[in-house]
């Protein structure tokens, strides 16, 4: 009788182990991307060759590697008078792309002396195609697509920026 009891308890133990080990894992829900809001860190003014003010923007300044890589990803809106201002440690040719960026953008590539070297207009949201500037720059100002044309921004204009 003890042997039967032992066999039954052993079988019961095996069954319980199998039941718990076969439990289906419920997939964890994918986390929503973090929503970032605009941080007003300073201002950038664009002047034409005649020193006339063409446009003024409130800027969010990004310079850490993490901030630069994130850029405007996951942002759902950007005011017409706002932009993201990228500061790089030294002048070079820095590529950009629009992965996970919801908004079409104009990108202003700016030399270390503040000269607007070139403009890439209407960067396509979510595109993973690289945007390759052809002139060395140390700063980039990203603004809503179409504002470059609206304010007649051109290569040779001067961008003066400051922190708050």
C-alpha positions as CSV (number, residue, x, y, z in Angstrom):
1,X,0.0,0.0,0.0
2,X,2.9,2.4,0.7
3,X,4.2,1.7,-2.7
4,X,0.9,2.6,-4.4
5,X,0.7,5.8,-2.3
6,X,4.3,6.7,-3.4
7,X,3.5,6.1,-7.1
8,X,0.3,8.2,-6.9
9,X,2.1,11.1,-5.2
10,X,4.9,10.9,-7.7
11,X,2.5,11.0,-10.7
12,X,0.6,13.9,-9.1
13,X,3.9,15.7,-8.6
14,X,4.9,15.1,-12.2
15,X,1.5,16.3,-13.5
16,X,1.6,19.5,-11.4
17,X,5.2,20.2,-12.6
18,X,4.1,19.7,-16.3
19,X,1.1,21.9,-15.9
20,X,3.0,24.8,-14.5
21,X,5.9,24.5,-16.9
22,X,3.6,24.5,-19.9
23,X,1.9,27.7,-18.8
24,X,1.8,30.0,-21.8
25,X,3.7,33.2,-21.4
26,X,1.5,36.2,-22.2
27,X,3.5,38.7,-24.3
28,X,4.2,41.9,-22.5
29,X,2.7,44.9,-24.2
30,X,5.2,46.9,-26.2
31,X,5.9,50.1,-24.4
32,X,4.7,53.3,-26.0
33,X,7.5,55.7,-27.1
34,X,8.3,58.4,-24.6
35,X,6.6,61.6,-25.6
36,X,9.0,64.6,-25.4
37,X,7.9,68.1,-25.1
38,X,9.7,71.2,-26.3
39,X,12.3,72.6,-23.9
40,X,13.0,76.3,-24.5
41,X,16.8,76.6,-24.0
42,X,17.6,79.7,-26.1
43,X,17.0,81.6,-29.3
44,X,18.3,81.6,-32.9
45,X,17.9,84.6,-35.2
46,X,18.6,84.5,-39.0
47,X,19.8,87.6,-40.7
48,X,20.1,88.3,-44.4
49,X,23.2,89.8,-46.2
50,X,21.8,93.3,-45.5
51,X,21.7,92.5,-41.7
52,X,17.9,92.5,-41.8
53,X,16.2,90.0,-39.4
54,X,14.5,87.3,-41.5
55,X,13.3,84.9,-38.8
56,X,13.5,84.2,-35.0
57,X,13.2,80.8,-33.4
58,X,12.9,79.6,-29.8
59,X,15.3,76.7,-29.7
60,X,15.8,73.5,-27.8
61,X,19.5,72.9,-27.6
62,X,20.9,69.4,-27.9
63,X,24.5,68.5,-27.6
64,X,24.9,65.2,-25.7
65,X,25.2,62.1,-27.9
66,X,21.9,60.7,-26.6
67,X,20.0,63.9,-27.3
68,X,21.6,64.3,-30.8
69,X,20.7,60.7,-31.7
70,X,17.1,61.2,-30.5
71,X,16.7,64.6,-32.2
72,X,13.0,65.2,-32.9
73,X,12.0,61.6,-32.9
74,X,8.5,60.9,-31.6
75,X,7.6,64.6,-31.5
76,X,4.0,65.1,-32.8
77,X,4.2,68.8,-33.2
78,X,6.5,71.7,-33.4
79,X,5.5,75.4,-33.3
80,X,6.3,77.6,-36.3
81,X,8.6,79.7,-34.1
82,X,10.4,76.7,-32.5
83,X,13.3,74.5,-33.6
84,X,15.9,72.1,-32.4
85,X,19.4,73.3,-32.4
86,X,22.2,70.7,-32.6
87,X,25.6,71.6,-31.4
88,X,28.6,69.4,-32.4
89,X,31.9,69.4,-30.7
90,X,33.8,70.3,-33.8
91,X,33.1,71.2,-37.5
92,X,32.6,68.3,-39.8
93,X,30.1,66.7,-42.2
94,X,27.3,65.3,-40.0
95,X,24.7,63.1,-41.7
96,X,21.0,63.2,-40.6
97,X,18.0,60.9,-41.1
98,X,14.3,61.0,-40.3
99,X,13.9,57.6,-38.6
100,X,10.9,57.7,-36.2
101,X,10.5,61.4,-36.9
102,X,6.8,62.3,-37.4
103,X,7.2,65.8,-38.8
104,X,8.6,67.0,-42.2
105,X,11.5,69.3,-41.5
106,X,13.8,71.8,-43.0
107,X,17.4,71.4,-41.9
108,X,19.7,74.4,-41.8
109,X,23.4,73.4,-41.8
110,X,25.4,76.2,-40.1
111,X,29.2,76.7,-40.1
112,X,31.1,77.5,-36.8
113,X,31.1,81.2,-37.7
114,X,27.2,81.2,-38.0
115,X,27.1,81.2,-41.8
116,X,24.1,79.2,-43.1
117,X,26.0,76.9,-45.5
118,X,23.1,74.9,-46.9
119,X,19.4,74.0,-46.4
120,X,17.8,70.6,-46.9
121,X,14.1,71.3,-47.4
122,X,11.2,69.0,-46.6
123,X,13.0,66.0,-45.1
124,X,10.5,63.1,-45.3
125,X,9.1,61.7,-42.1
126,X,10.2,58.2,-41.1
127,X,12.7,58.0,-44.0
128,X,15.9,56.1,-43.3
129,X,17.6,57.7,-46.3
130,X,20.7,59.6,-45.1
131,X,20.8,63.3,-45.6
132,X,24.4,64.2,-46.6
133,X,25.3,67.8,-46.4
134,X,28.2,68.9,-48.7
135,X,29.7,71.7,-46.6
136,X,31.3,71.4,-43.2
137,X,29.1,72.6,-40.4
138,X,29.1,72.7,-36.6
139,X,25.4,73.4,-36.0
140,X,22.1,72.3,-37.4
141,X,18.8,74.0,-36.9
142,X,15.7,71.8,-37.6
143,X,12.5,73.7,-38.2
144,X,9.1,72.9,-39.6
145,X,9.2,72.1,-43.3
146,X,8.3,75.1,-45.5
147,X,9.6,77.7,-43.1
148,X,12.9,78.0,-45.0
149,X,11.0,79.1,-48.1
150,X,8.4,81.2,-46.1
151,X,11.2,83.3,-44.6
152,X,13.4,83.2,-47.7
153,X,16.3,81.6,-45.8
154,X,19.4,81.1,-48.1
155,X,23.0,80.0,-48.0
156,X,25.1,82.9,-46.8
157,X,22.6,84.2,-44.2
158,X,23.9,84.5,-40.7
159,X,22.5,82.6,-37.7
160,X,23.1,84.1,-34.3
161,X,22.1,81.9,-31.4
162,X,22.2,82.2,-27.6
163,X,21.3,80.2,-24.5
164,X,18.8,81.6,-22.1
